[in-house]
Amino acid sequence: MGLKQFKPLYWLYNLLHYRQLKHNARAYKEYHLNKPLIASISSKDFPDKESKAWLDVEDSALVAPRKADFKNFPLHLQEKILNWSRDGYMILENFFDEKTCEEVNREINDLLNQHKIQFTNGNKLMFANKVSPLIKRIANDQSLKRILSFLLDREIVAFQTINFLEGSQQRAHSDSIHMTTYPLGYLIAAWVALEDVQHENGPLFYYPGSHKLPFLLNSDYNKGETLLTLGKKNYSDYEDLLDEVIESSQFERKEFHAKKGDVLIWHANLVHGGAPIVNKNLTRKSMVIHYYAKDVIKYHEITERPSLIDND
């Protein structure tokens, strides 16, 4: 058993970053979670495993137009919102202009050369928004956040950015196993194409409608947890189980062949991943931004760690 399986190490880490856990204090009280902010937290601490987000409980085609702000969106965006409950994603064509995309690409190169960010898990450049005012500003783009806030009907906060220079080639997954909320359903993501992406680049793939599947959480694939240790299964066991669920559910697999500046927004539980890279000489420069609803409990189901968020 590796050291990462021992919960007390996370408790110590949480204690050292206590200020970044205070965002959960009010939500713990609201949802009657009687635990210290530094303690382990997982779905077993809560009474249900269903999304409470309004466009999961109700149909966006019926209820979205009743919101006062709906009519302030352009007609093409209104149509995408109406389909949100059915599809679990939307595509915003040419949302960011070429100049902005190139500024981000140059910034990422500079941050790498200055050793302010580094690759983790092979090809991910994590949390550039914490070290770059430019990336932070784009993650907080008000036009984008207005759309995302409408979809969740909550104020949102940008939690992290992940930049890629090449395709992720990541197996199918739902973000809610990595970044989890209580109530469920209050995470949302925006993926930005920083260059044109086709089949050869290793594009992002996704399964429309798969957000309606039950949330797969620790208790669905991982056993053997104790007071002091995490479960004995590996993340690959989760991926294997999800592959089985997708195959049996027969969802259609789509690839996002994007133009530079296009944005794909997806639901917390939409199943997606990175297709294999066909041409190894091609890059796939992109950035994904994950947002939490501000007033919910925020944590990481796999490691049972509360999320760290700067109070700024």
C-alpha positions in Angstrom: 0.0 0.0 0.0 1.5 3.4 -1.1 1.7 6.4 1.1 -1.0 8.1 -0.9 -3.5 5.7 0.5 -3.1 7.1 4.1 -5.7 9.7 5.0 -3.7 11.3 7.8 -1.2 12.6 5.2 -4.0 14.5 3.6 -5.2 15.8 6.9 -1.8 17.3 7.6 -1.7 18.8 4.1 -5.2 20.3 4.7 -4.1 21.8 8.0 -1.1 23.5 6.3 -3.5 25.0 3.7 -6.3 25.8 6.1 -7.0 29.3 4.8 -7.8 27.7 1.4 -10.5 25.5 3.0 -12.5 28.3 4.5 -14.7 28.5 1.4 -16.4 25.3 2.6 -17.3 26.6 6.1 -20.7 28.1 5.2 -21.7 25.2 3.0 -20.8 22.7 5.7 -23.2 24.5 8.0 -25.9 24.8 5.4 -25.8 21.1 4.5 -25.4 19.9 8.1 -22.0 18.4 7.6 -20.5 18.2 11.1 -16.8 17.6 10.3 -13.6 19.7 10.6 -12.6 21.5 7.4 -9.4 19.5 7.3 -11.1 16.1 7.6 -11.6 13.6 4.8 -14.8 14.0 2.9 -16.6 11.8 0.3 -20.0 11.0 -1.0 -20.6 8.6 1.9 -21.0 11.7 4.1 -24.1 12.7 2.2 -27.7 11.4 2.0 -28.0 11.2 -1.8 -26.2 10.8 -5.1 -28.4 12.8 -7.4 -27.9 16.2 -9.0 -29.9 19.1 -7.6 -28.9 21.5 -10.4 -32.1 23.1 -11.7 -31.6 22.0 -15.3 -31.1 18.4 -14.2 -34.2 18.5 -12.0 -36.2 20.3 -14.7 -36.0 20.5 -18.5 -34.1 23.5 -19.8 -36.5 23.6 -22.8 -39.4 24.4 -20.5 -37.9 26.3 -17.6 -35.0 28.3 -19.0 -37.2 30.8 -20.9 -38.9 31.7 -17.6 -35.7 33.1 -16.2 -35.5 36.9 -16.6 -31.9 36.8 -18.0 -32.7 34.2 -20.7 -34.1 36.8 -23.2 -30.8 38.8 -22.9 -28.8 36.1 -24.6 -28.7 36.2 -28.4 -31.1 33.8 -30.2 -28.4 31.3 -31.2 -27.3 31.0 -27.6 -30.9 30.7 -26.4 -31.3 27.6 -28.6 -28.2 26.0 -27.1 -29.5 26.6 -23.6 -32.8 25.1 -24.5 -31.0 21.9 -25.4 -28.8 21.8 -22.3 -30.9 19.3 -20.3 -31.1 16.9 -23.2 -27.4 17.1 -24.4 -25.3 18.1 -21.4 -23.0 20.2 -23.5 -23.0 23.2 -25.8 -20.5 24.6 -28.4 -19.7 28.3 -28.6 -18.2 28.9 -32.0 -15.5 31.5 -32.4 -16.0 32.6 -28.8 -12.4 33.8 -28.3 -10.7 35.7 -31.1 -7.3 34.6 -32.6 -5.4 37.4 -30.8 -6.6 36.1 -27.4 -5.7 32.5 -28.3 -2.2 33.5 -29.4 -1.7 35.5 -26.2 -2.5 32.4 -24.2 -0.2 30.2 -26.3 2.7 32.6 -25.8 2.0 32.9 -22.1 2.1 29.1 -21.6 5.4 28.9 -23.5 6.8 31.7 -21.3 5.6 30.1 -18.1 7.2 26.8 -19.1 10.5 28.5 -20.0 10.4 30.4 -16.6 9.6 27.1 -14.8 6.5 28.6 -13.3 4.5 25.6 -14.5 5.5 22.1 -15.3 3.9 19.0 -16.8 2.1 16.6 -14.5 0.5 13.3 -15.3 2.4 13.2 -18.5 1.0 16.1 -20.5 -1.0 18.4 -18.2 0.0 21.9 -17.3 -2.0 22.6 -14.1 -3.2 25.8 -12.5 -1.6 28.4 -14.8 -4.4 30.7 -13.6 -2.6 30.8 -10.2 0.6 32.2 -11.7 -0.5 34.2 -14.7 -2.8 37.3 -14.5 -3.6 36.8 -18.2 -4.8 33.2 -17.8 -6.7 34.2 -14.6 -8.4 37.0 -16.5 -9.5 34.7 -19.3 -10.8 32.1 -16.8 -12.9 34.9 -15.4 -14.2 36.2 -18.7 -17.5 37.8 -17.7 -19.3 36.8 -20.9 -18.4 33.1 -20.4 -19.1 33.2 -16.7 -22.5 34.7 -17.3 -23.5 31.7 -19.5 -22.1 29.2 -17.0 -23.8 30.9 -14.0 -27.1 30.8 -15.9 -26.7 27.1 -16.5 -26.1 26.4 -12.8 -28.3 29.2 -11.6 -25.5 30.0 -9.1 -22.6 32.3 -8.8 -19.5 30.4 -9.9 -15.8 30.5 -9.1 -12.9 29.4 -11.4 -11.2 26.5 -9.6 -8.4 25.5 -12.0 -7.1 25.6 -15.5 -5.4 22.8 -17.4 -3.4 23.5 -20.5 -2.4 21.0 -23.1 0.2 21.2 -25.9 -0.8 17.8 -27.3 -4.0 15.7 -27.1 -4.6 14.3 -23.6 -5.5 10.7 -24.9 -7.3 10.4 -21.6 -9.8 7.5 -21.2 -13.5 8.3 -20.8 -14.4 9.8 -17.5 -16.8 12.2 -15.7 -15.3 15.3 -14.0 -17.4 14.6 -10.9 -15.1 11.8 -9.8 -12.2 14.3 -9.7 -13.9 17.5 -8.6 -17.1 16.8 -6.7 -19.8 18.8 -5.1 -22.6 18.5 -2.7 -25.2 18.7 -3.9 -24.0 17.0 -7.0 -24.1 18.7 -10.3 -22.5 22.0 -9.4 -19.3 21.8 -11.4 -19.1 22.9 -15.0 -16.3 23.0 -17.5 -15.2 25.1 -20.5 -12.7 23.7 -23.0 -11.0 26.3 -25.3 -9.4 25.4 -28.6 -6.2 27.4 -28.9 -5.6 26.1 -32.4 -7.7 24.2 -35.0 -8.3 20.6 -34.0 -9.2 17.7 -36.3 -9.2 13.9 -36.0 -5.4 13.7 -36.5 -4.7 15.9 -33.5 -6.3 13.6 -30.9 -9.4 15.7 -30.3 -11.7 15.7 -27.3 -14.5 13.1 -27.5 -17.8 13.1 -25.6 -21.1 11.2 -25.3 -24.1 13.5 -25.6 -26.8 12.8 -23.0 -24.4 10.7 -20.8 -24.7 13.4 -18.1 -28.0 11.7 -17.2 -26.2 8.5 -16.1 -26.0 7.9 -12.4 -22.9 9.5 -10.9 -20.2 7.0 -10.4 -18.4 7.6 -7.1 -16.1 5.8 -4.8 -18.6 3.3 -3.4 -19.4 2.2 -7.0 -16.0 0.8 -7.7 -13.7 1.1 -4.7 -13.8 -1.2 -1.7 -11.7 -1.7 1.4 -11.7 1.8 2.8 -11.0 2.2 6.5 -10.9 5.2 8.9 -7.2 5.8 8.1 -6.9 4.5 4.5 -8.5 4.9 1.2 -10.0 2.0 -0.8 -7.8 -0.6 -2.5 -8.9 -0.2 -6.1 -7.1 1.9 -8.6 -8.4 4.7 -10.8 -8.2 2.4 -13.8 -10.9 0.3 -12.1 -13.2 3.3 -12.3 -12.3 3.8 -16.0 -13.0 0.1 -16.7 -16.4 0.3 -15.0 -17.4 3.5 -16.9 -16.4 1.9 -20.2 -18.8 -1.0 -19.4 -21.6 1.5 -18.5 -21.1 3.5 -21.7 -21.0 0.4 -23.9 -24.2 -1.0 -22.4 -25.9 2.4 -22.6 -25.1 2.8 -26.4 -24.5 6.5 -26.3 -23.2 8.1 -29.6 -19.5 9.0 -29.4 -18.7 12.4 -30.9 -15.4 14.2 -31.5 -15.0 17.9 -31.2 -13.4 19.1 -34.4 -12.8 22.6 -33.3 -11.8 25.9 -34.9 -9.4 28.1 -33.0 -11.3 30.1 -30.4 -14.2 27.6 -30.2 -15.4 26.7 -26.7 -17.0 23.4 -25.6 -19.0 23.7 -22.3 -19.9 20.4 -20.5 -22.0 19.2 -17.6 -20.3 17.9 -14.4 -21.3 14.3 -15.3 -20.8 14.4 -19.1 -18.6 11.4 -20.1 -15.7 12.6 -22.2 -12.0 12.0 -22.9 -9.1 12.5 -25.4 -9.0 10.5 -28.6 -5.7 8.9 -29.7 -3.2 11.1 -31.5 -3.1 9.9 -35.1 -0.3 12.2 -36.3 2.4 12.5 -33.6 3.9 15.6 -35.2 0.7 17.6 -34.5 0.0 19.7 -31.4 -3.4 20.2 -29.9 -3.0 23.4 -27.9 -6.0 23.8 -25.6 -7.1 24.9 -22.2 -9.9 23.6 -20.0 -11.3 25.6 -17.1 -13.3 24.0 -14.3 -15.7 26.1 -12.3 -17.5 25.3 -9.0 -20.7 26.9 -7.9 -19.6 29.2 -5.1 -22.0 28.2 -2.4 -21.8 24.4 -2.4 -19.4 21.9 -0.7 -16.4 21.3 -3.0 -14.1 18.3 -2.7 -12.3 15.5 -4.5 -14.0 12.2 -4.3 -11.1 9.9 -5.2 -8.7 11.3 -2.6 -11.5 12.4 -0.2 -9.8 15.8 0.1 -11.7 19.1 0.4 -10.8 21.4 -2.5 -8.3 24.2 -2.0 -9.5 27.6 -3.2 -7.8 30.9 -2.8 -10.0 33.6 -1.2 -9.4 36.4 -3.7 
